[in-house]
Amino acid sequence: MNLSRLFGFDAEYMYYGLGFKSSVAHGPANLNDASGHLQAISLDGIVNVPYHAGKLGAYGIFGIGFYRRSVSTTSQPLLPLSICQPVWMRWWDVNCVGNPPRIPPPPAPAQTLSSNSKDAGGFNIGGGVTYRLNHLGRSKVFVEWRYHRAYHSDGLTIVMPVTVGLRW
């Protein structure tokens, strides 16, 4: 919603897939089937640059939000008494649940090791470029970069997505 030509605000939802570094997923931690994602809801202020170059425009955006980081992993146990790795708990919030996994008779199906979610508050800041599609200026294609930072209890979660989209 625009309050004036220069200022506006919006509410947004974001889903961002979090990948595991291969050195962690395939290393001693053995998190081969690990997955993670970040969801966010934010309220953002928008400052439009008053000068345009033809149909091109620019803007800055900043806001506060609520962030939920979730991770889960399945494991194909390789040893009869696999021991919970400290990296599972410290880096990825994967808590070992119950007894250590045991090898079932072959073929061994993947077992759910654990899943975990953490909630936190945070902020975002960024900017973008728009291209007007019609004379009235209501429909625009945009390219935007953002810096999101969430203050989870075990440390910071930082993502920097580039978004391409359509506004009307």
Helices and strands as residue ranges (DSSP letters): E 7-18, H 22-25, E 35-48, E 56-75, H 86-90, E 111-132, E 140-152, E 155-159, E 162-167
